[in-house]
Amino acid sequence: MTSNIEQALLSCPCQAAAAQLTVAGQRYVADFTGHLTVGLDPNMLARYMQGAVNVVELLVQEHVSNGVGAVIGAISVIKHPDREPPPSTLKPITPGIPFPAVQDMIVDIVVEIPSLLPNIRLQPVIPANPGPPVLRNSSVTNFPPQGDVYQLMEPMDLEDINNPGPVLATINSFPVTVNPATD
């Protein structure tokens, strides 16, 4: 989307129960709560809902999740301030019929695990294939999502922002339940 397209913001609370991480060869489990805000073109969404277009681009504007787990302690996750992921998408399974749909949320984050990796800010290692980390729901039934669960498609290796290369941690699973904000 370009800046001359009208953009609406949608913020949804989210939670990830029993997310699994590996740090220094040890597995940990943590629960997260937070929110994700996306920007989208409301006219494109309206056309999608009418079956006139087969994709809606969603641009992650903000992502904040705070987690805690036994032994691993507090974990913070925010949208990467220096890297912009490609657009996330909402696409129908059957062209022209909006739902069910596949929604891919492309994420680029900064992770801090102060009790295990003090003073280290982690970022995803982004390989050429499969590319940036994706949270997917293969059967979205409406938009905004209501109680839908998104799964991490591939484990997310994390490296030190200030010393990229070595993998210091991996997010193995991050089952995110998204519920729309209600006013």
VOVEXGU-930920 format. One record per residue (C-alpha): residue number from 1; residue in one letter; x, y, z. Coordinates in steps of 0.5 Angstrom, whole numbers, plus 500, padded with zeros to 3 digits. Each point is the difference from the previous one (the first is absolute). Layout:
BEGIN
+-----+------+-----+-----+-----+
! seq ! type !   X !   Y !   Z !
+-----+------+-----+-----+-----+
! NUM !    A !   X !   Y !   Z !
...
+-----+------+-----+-----+-----+
This chain:
BEGIN
+-----+------+-----+-----+-----+
! seq ! type !   X !   Y !   Z !
+-----+------+-----+-----+-----+
!   1 !    M ! 500 ! 500 ! 500 !
!   2 !    T ! 502 ! 507 ! 499 !
!   3 !    S ! 500 ! 506 ! 504 !
!   4 !    N ! 494 ! 503 ! 495 !
!   5 !    I ! 495 ! 494 ! 502 !
!   6 !    E ! 496 ! 501 ! 506 !
!   7 !    Q ! 502 ! 496 ! 505 !
!   8 !    A ! 496 ! 497 ! 506 !
!   9 !    L ! 503 ! 497 ! 506 !
!  10 !    L ! 497 ! 494 ! 504 !
!  11 !    S ! 503 ! 498 ! 507 !
!  12 !    C ! 499 ! 493 ! 502 !
!  13 !    P ! 502 ! 497 ! 507 !
!  14 !    C ! 503 ! 494 ! 500 !
!  15 !    Q ! 503 ! 494 ! 504 !
!  16 !    A ! 505 ! 494 ! 499 !
!  17 !    A ! 499 ! 495 ! 505 !
!  18 !    A ! 505 ! 495 ! 501 !
!  19 !    A ! 505 ! 503 ! 495 !
!  20 !    Q ! 506 ! 496 ! 500 !
!  21 !    L ! 507 ! 503 ! 499 !
!  22 !    T ! 507 ! 497 ! 500 !
!  23 !    V ! 506 ! 504 ! 503 !
!  24 !    A ! 507 ! 497 ! 501 !
!  25 !    G ! 498 ! 493 ! 499 !
!  26 !    Q ! 494 ! 500 ! 505 !
!  27 !    R ! 493 ! 500 ! 498 !
!  28 !    Y ! 495 ! 505 ! 504 !
!  29 !    V ! 493 ! 501 ! 500 !
!  30 !    A ! 497 ! 507 ! 501 !
!  31 !    D ! 493 ! 504 ! 499 !
!  32 !    F ! 499 ! 506 ! 497 !
!  33 !    T ! 495 ! 506 ! 499 !
!  34 !    G ! 500 ! 506 ! 496 !
!  35 !    H ! 497 ! 503 ! 494 !
!  36 !    L ! 502 ! 501 ! 492 !
!  37 !    T ! 498 ! 506 ! 496 !
!  38 !    V ! 499 ! 500 ! 493 !
!  39 !    G ! 499 ! 505 ! 494 !
!  40 !    L ! 495 ! 498 ! 495 !
!  41 !    D ! 496 ! 504 ! 494 !
!  42 !    P ! 493 ! 500 ! 502 !
!  43 !    N ! 498 ! 500 ! 493 !
!  44 !    M ! 504 ! 494 ! 498 !
!  45 !    L ! 497 ! 496 ! 506 !
!  46 !    A ! 493 ! 502 ! 498 !
!  47 !    R ! 501 ! 498 ! 493 !
!  48 !    Y ! 503 ! 493 ! 503 !
!  49 !    M ! 494 ! 499 ! 504 !
!  50 !    Q ! 496 ! 501 ! 493 !
!  51 !    G ! 504 ! 495 ! 497 !
!  52 !    A ! 503 ! 505 ! 495 !
!  53 !    V ! 507 ! 499 ! 502 !
!  54 !    N ! 504 ! 494 ! 502 !
!  55 !    V ! 505 ! 503 ! 505 !
!  56 !    V ! 500 ! 505 ! 505 !
!  57 !    E ! 507 ! 503 ! 503 !
!  58 !    L ! 501 ! 501 ! 507 !
!  59 !    L ! 506 ! 504 ! 502 !
!  60 !    V ! 503 ! 499 ! 508 !
!  61 !    Q ! 500 ! 506 ! 503 !
!  62 !    E ! 501 ! 498 ! 507 !
!  63 !    H ! 501 ! 494 ! 504 !
!  64 !    V ! 501 ! 499 ! 507 !
!  65 !    S ! 500 ! 493 ! 504 !
!  66 !    N ! 502 ! 499 ! 507 !
!  67 !    G ! 502 ! 493 ! 503 !
!  68 !    V ! 502 ! 496 ! 506 !
!  69 !    G ! 502 ! 493 ! 501 !
!  70 !    A ! 503 ! 496 ! 506 !
!  71 !    V ! 507 ! 501 ! 500 !
!  72 !    I ! 501 ! 504 ! 493 !
!  73 !    G ! 496 ! 506 ! 504 !
!  74 !    A ! 498 ! 506 ! 496 !
!  75 !    I ! 500 ! 501 ! 493 !
!  76 !    S ! 498 ! 506 ! 496 !
!  77 !    V ! 499 ! 500 ! 492 !
!  78 !    I ! 499 ! 506 ! 496 !
!  79 !    K ! 499 ! 502 ! 493 !
!  80 !    H ! 507 ! 501 ! 497 !
!  81 !    P ! 502 ! 507 ! 500 !
!  82 !    D ! 505 ! 500 ! 494 !
!  83 !    R ! 497 ! 495 ! 495 !
!  84 !    E ! 493 ! 500 ! 497 !
!  85 !    P ! 497 ! 493 ! 498 !
!  86 !    P ! 497 ! 499 ! 493 !
!  87 !    P ! 492 ! 501 ! 501 !
!  88 !    S ! 496 ! 494 ! 503 !
!  89 !    T ! 494 ! 498 ! 496 !
!  90 !    L ! 493 ! 497 ! 501 !
!  91 !    K ! 498 ! 496 ! 494 !
!  92 !    P ! 494 ! 496 ! 498 !
!  93 !    I ! 501 ! 492 ! 500 !
!  94 !    T ! 495 ! 500 ! 494 !
!  95 !    P ! 501 ! 507 ! 495 !
!  96 !    G ! 494 ! 504 ! 501 !
!  97 !    I ! 497 ! 497 ! 506 !
!  98 !    P ! 503 ! 504 ! 506 !
!  99 !    F ! 500 ! 495 ! 505 !
! 100 !    P ! 503 ! 495 ! 502 !
! 101 !    A ! 506 ! 503 ! 499 !
! 102 !    V ! 508 ! 500 ! 501 !
! 103 !    Q ! 503 ! 505 ! 504 !
! 104 !    D ! 507 ! 501 ! 501 !
! 105 !    M ! 503 ! 505 ! 505 !
! 106 !    I ! 508 ! 501 ! 498 !
! 107 !    V ! 503 ! 502 ! 506 !
! 108 !    D ! 507 ! 504 ! 502 !
! 109 !    I ! 501 ! 500 ! 507 !
! 110 !    V ! 505 ! 502 ! 505 !
! 111 !    V ! 500 ! 495 ! 506 !
! 112 !    E ! 504 ! 501 ! 507 !
! 113 !    I ! 501 ! 495 ! 505 !
! 114 !    P ! 503 ! 503 ! 506 !
! 115 !    S ! 501 ! 495 ! 505 !
! 116 !    L ! 503 ! 495 ! 495 !
! 117 !    L ! 503 ! 505 ! 495 !
! 118 !    P ! 502 ! 507 ! 504 !
! 119 !    N ! 501 ! 506 ! 496 !
! 120 !    I ! 499 ! 496 ! 493 !
! 121 !    R ! 494 ! 502 ! 495 !
! 122 !    L ! 498 ! 494 ! 495 !
! 123 !    Q ! 498 ! 501 ! 493 !
! 124 !    P ! 497 ! 494 ! 495 !
! 125 !    V ! 506 ! 497 ! 496 !
! 126 !    I ! 496 ! 501 ! 493 !
! 127 !    P ! 502 ! 495 ! 495 !
! 128 !    A ! 499 ! 501 ! 493 !
! 129 !    N ! 495 ! 494 ! 500 !
! 130 !    P ! 495 ! 500 ! 503 !
! 131 !    G ! 501 ! 507 ! 501 !
! 132 !    P ! 498 ! 504 ! 506 !
! 133 !    P ! 496 ! 497 ! 506 !
! 134 !    V ! 492 ! 498 ! 498 !
! 135 !    L ! 495 ! 499 ! 505 !
! 136 !    R ! 494 ! 497 ! 496 !
! 137 !    N ! 493 ! 498 ! 501 !
! 138 !    S ! 498 ! 496 ! 494 !
! 139 !    S ! 492 ! 500 ! 502 !
! 140 !    V ! 498 ! 507 ! 502 !
! 141 !    T ! 493 ! 501 ! 500 !
! 142 !    N ! 499 ! 508 ! 501 !
! 143 !    F ! 504 ! 506 ! 500 !
! 144 !    P ! 502 ! 503 ! 505 !
! 145 !    P ! 501 ! 493 ! 503 !
! 146 !    Q ! 497 ! 498 ! 506 !
! 147 !    G ! 503 ! 495 ! 504 !
! 148 !    D ! 504 ! 497 ! 494 !
! 149 !    V ! 507 ! 496 ! 502 !
! 150 !    Y ! 506 ! 502 ! 495 !
! 151 !    Q ! 506 ! 495 ! 500 !
! 152 !    L ! 507 ! 501 ! 499 !
! 153 !    M ! 502 ! 497 ! 493 !
! 154 !    E ! 507 ! 499 ! 502 !
! 155 !    P ! 504 ! 500 ! 506 !
! 156 !    M ! 503 ! 507 ! 501 !
! 157 !    D ! 507 ! 501 ! 501 !
! 158 !    L ! 503 ! 506 ! 504 !
! 159 !    E ! 506 ! 503 ! 499 !
! 160 !    D ! 503 ! 506 ! 504 !
! 161 !    I ! 499 ! 507 ! 497 !
! 162 !    N ! 507 ! 502 ! 501 !
! 163 !    N ! 503 ! 494 ! 499 !
! 164 !    P ! 496 ! 496 ! 494 !
! 165 !    G ! 502 ! 493 ! 498 !
! 166 !    P ! 500 ! 496 ! 506 !
! 167 !    V ! 493 ! 497 ! 502 !
! 168 !    L ! 499 ! 501 ! 507 !
! 169 !    A ! 493 ! 498 ! 501 !
! 170 !    T ! 494 ! 497 ! 496 !
! 171 !    I ! 493 ! 501 ! 500 !
! 172 !    N ! 497 ! 493 ! 499 !
! 173 !    S ! 493 ! 501 ! 500 !
! 174 !    F ! 496 ! 507 ! 501 !
! 175 !    P ! 492 ! 498 ! 500 !
! 176 !    V ! 497 ! 507 ! 500 !
! 177 !    T ! 492 ! 501 ! 501 !
! 178 !    V ! 498 ! 506 ! 497 !
! 179 !    N ! 494 ! 504 ! 503 !
! 180 !    P ! 497 ! 506 ! 497 !
! 181 !    A ! 500 ! 507 ! 504 !
! 182 !    T ! 493 ! 502 ! 502 !
! 183 !    D ! 498 ! 507 ! 502 !
+-----+------+-----+-----+-----+
